[in-house]
Amino acid sequence: MKQALEKIELCAREELAKIADPAELETLRIRFLGKKGELTAIMKQMAALSAEERPAIGQLANRVRSDIEQALAEKTAQLKAEASALKLREEKLDVTLPGKAPKLGKLHPMDVVMHEIEDIFIGMGFDIVSGPEVEYDYYNFEALNLPPDHPARDTQDTFYINDNILLRTQTSSIQVHVMENRKPPIRVLSPGRVYRSDAIDATHSPIFHQIECLVVDKGITMANLVDTLNMFLKRLYGEECAIRLRPHHFPFTEPSAEVDIRCFNCGGKGCSMCKGEGYVELLGAGMVHPKVLKNCGIDPAEYSGFAFGLGLERVTMGKYGINDLRLLYENDLRFLNQF
Amino acid sequence: MNLSMKWLADYVKINAEPKKFCYDMTMTGSKVEGYEVEGGKIKNVVVGKLLSVVPHENSDHLVVCQVDVGSNEPIQIVTGANNVKAGDLVPVALDGSDLPGNVHIKKGKLRGVESNGMLCSLGELGLTVHDFPYAIEDGIFILQEDCKPGDDIHDAIGLNDVSVEFEITSNRPDCLSVIGLAREAAATYALPFEEPKPEYNGVPGNISDSLSVVIENDKLCKRYIGGMVKNVKIAPSPRWLRERLRASGVRPINNLVDITNYVMLEYGQPMHAFDSRFIVGNEIHVRNAREGETITTLDGAVRELSPEMLVIADTEKPVAVAGVMGGEYSGIMDDTVDVIFESACFDGASVRRTAKKLGMRTDSSARFEKGLDPNGCMPAITRALQLVEILGCGEPLNTVLGCGMKKHEKKTVDFDPKWINEFLGTDIPREDMVKYLERIGFDVVLNKIRVPSFRIDIEGEADVAEEVARFYGYNSIPGAPLKGVANAKLTPAQVMQRKLENACTALGLYEIETFSFISPKYYDKINLPAGSKLRESVTIRNPLGEDTSVMRTTVLPSLCEVLARNYNLRNPEAWLFELGTEYLPTTPDKLPDEPTRLSIGVYGGGADFYTVKGIVEEIFGSLGMDDVEYYAPEGECAFDELSMFHPGRVAVAEIGGKQVAILGEMHPAVAEGYGIGTRVYCAKINVAELLDIEVPEKTYKPLPKFPAATRDISLVCDDGLPVAKLEKLIKNAVGGVLEKIKLFDVYKGEQIAGGKKSVAFSIVMRSPDGTLTDEQADAAMKRVRKALAETGAEIR
């Protein structure tokens, strides 16, 4: 009987080793361990054994049963693992095929830069304000210390609707509206479209965008202007950005300055991009002219202010290395989808 | 303004290299655009003396010259010129020399004969006959200069100046002069500078005997000084004078004319010279032009004058347009005997208007229009008469005739160093400020500054602060953070715009930027009705062209242009949006309204009518506006652009009884007009009007506790019956337990009779109070079937 048990075990192990299909496992289990299985049949013969033999054989029978059960379990696990591995192998994808998803659209590159600048100024406590594009001569010129026949009007070739109404040539016109409608302290950023009668070419457009910054309060100094410019430009261009101020003339600021930024290409040494200057002209700035404050009903003896304005196209083109302004208004998708 | 560095050296000695000089001047406010070393492109060109000139053995138009170029042996050069002979001094480009225009000269053979360089013409040196009137244009430049073989050509012909180009801002006409820039340069380098005081002897004679001057309009002419030069000898100017004019970018003409230009460049005061023979009555009247008067100006053009223009006239007619240009017939000619010099001060605005109206901006008008100093007239005319003496080209009378000689007092402004430091945010000592100011000719007396009269720009303390700041150094001003707290936030309109941008890009649309002005023909292109109010645009009086001549009253044509452009560029699909402005006229003397619009245009990428509708639905959804009704605009339509859409595929969206959007497929005829060969879908949303719509704050609704009951229903109805109407009937029939109606099929075609369609809905019902029983759900569906059947629909 002992031999019969050992034979069953040996036979079960041999059969098990041959199995490749998980379905056969159950057949095997029934054959050896089932109610009518071979092991059960042996066990039924236990009663015929002597009292001395029974415990030893009983023990052996239990061990054989549990060994077969364990072998079955291991085989089951093995086959499952193999099947799963095979399935995973079969399911291998070419991960380099393109992804599928609803396509996002994109903002125009100028708008991307505009939002970046707006957000910087919101963070610095500036409201964003706008004003009319079709504007009275008064707001665009006269209130800004550019009376009729002022020679500086020539530098801004103007589109006129009639003698008193024009397309604004500068977002500075918004300054006047703001100062008329708000009392200091004033901190505003006024972005918008401006118009000058320049024919379209790689660097000119009859429509372009300016972003103007205005601060009016008691005790505002040129040092505040320098600091604000630095803070804004470092946030826009990074900490390594450096600027310089040059005296200039704008009728609506006094003192006036042009602000140059150190050439990103050569780091200030001078190269073809900065025409050997080491710096590139970026924006105009200055202390609000006392006459402008006065024209807007703000007492220049009590308040002072500063303003600066920059061209969105120039900043955008510089940021992305765009060399032709016309691309910004042609709206070719092959251009728009690059940003 | 081009400044000759040699000329500058008459007034201030600068040691800096040109590049450093340009930088330093720029940083104190006289912006330099660039500089040019005269003859900088000429290298290895020397004076040569022709020893012999013999015919070339193999050519009948070439000659072979032996040339002494200052070395031991003469060199041989072959030339084609026929104006050379032995003994001539000529410019010789040696082997390995450079000439303007990237010309490089090397030795070689011409028809078998060795040639070791080139004899140069004026043109080859970058010069013209105006620079050397004795030379000819067409041939070798035969030098009449004091030079010897081997001399460098730059020194031999005075081509060794540096010309610096300044961009002078409109507030500083005083810097449109050598003296003005010398003053600035001296102040920049803290060098001494003395105001020049020209003098001349003159021949005795009272000018009043031969000329009288009457200023008839003293508002437009503040001062007029006339000088007289007798027995002039018209000839080319001497070389030094020609060189300076050339370096300043002015063409030399003849000595008398050159003197007027020289004085203008040096003093910044425009001058004019008349031939006194042609001043009828020997009287000069500074007066307004008379109606219908004309003048032929120096450039040969006949100009029609109008009464607001100021002219210089004799007793009969205008002889010059004041401050702009002289008349042709009274100008200096070769046989001129007596010359009248004019040095006057005309009103800037008047000169500007006149020059603009006549369309001729001159060096003179460009100076006058910025506002000149009446006190500048006398030194300028004195200098002109002095130059006549120096050049020996006539006999200046020792008297001049002055009109409007009322003394112009120096302007006085306050000087408050404390205020200046507070304004600039600096700590500059008073004595430094005084130093800076005195260098540019300001007199500081206690707390007052007397400003030189040529500084028309200085009006108040802020102007003084700028003068201090620019010599202290703008970049020496320290930064100081703004003080105080400011609270900023986006306005509701800005928040809405950003939401719209986010929604549009999330929906796959690309943002575009289009011009705000369009061609009026664009209204035809979108098929706008003839009488539409949108055809009344704000019109630009001086447009660049018809294409950009009116401010758009609708954003859609701009969008269509971009769609068409992308289609023509063969971009297979375009999904676009723009947040743009329309310009809607009010009354002619008032500004137009400028509402913001969202325009959307799509073609390709599987887009159809329901794509653009879905986009619009999602956009309203992103703003929290869920109660939007869409319908075919059969009655009144708020959008005149309706006619650009396919009549059967267009819808308007209405919120709160107001039509706020139009959307649909572009009319095939319109698309054809744009050259678009595929179906295009557009929408326009009146963003500005959306701001008035109240959107309820979002509040949490409890998630459903009880299961929903879902019932499907399918029906066949008239094709013309809108699904929205069926949905409305279902909604009313189900009542409060309705959660959702989901359309899942619309079918036309086989098995459905003509003019009919099959529609199928899934109706989801749910009660917040308990599980709906089958009886409740079935009862609701019974009501639905009844309601639908009343429309004539057949329930399946």
Interface residues (C-beta under 8 A of the other chain):
Chain A: P102 K103 L104 G105 K106 L107 H108 M110 D111 H115 F121 I122 M124 G125 F126 D127 I128 P132 E133 V134 E135 Y136 P148 D149 H150 P151 A152 D154 T155 F159 Y160 I161 N162 N164 I165 L167 P185 R187 R193 Y195 S197 A199 P206 I207 V215 D217 G219 I220 T221 M222 A223 N224 V226 D227 T228 N230 M231 R244 L245 R246 P247 H248 H249 P251 E254 P255 S256 A257 E258 M287 H289 P290 S304 L328 Y329 E330 N331 D332 L333 R334 L336 N337
Chain B: T26 M27 T28 G29 K31 T169 S170 N171 R172 G348 A349 R352 R353 E369 K370 E422 F423 L424 G425 T426 D457 G460 E461 A462 D463 A465 E466 A469 R470 Y474 N475 I477 P478 G479 A480 P481 L482 K483 G484 V485 A486 N487 A488 K489 L490 T491 Q494 R498 E501 C504 T505 A506 L507 G508 L509 Y510 E511 I512 E513 T514 F515 S516 F517 V538 T539 I540 R541 N542 P543 L544 T548 M551 V562 R565 N566 L569 N571 A574 W575 L576 F577 T581 Y583 P588 D589 L591 P592 E594
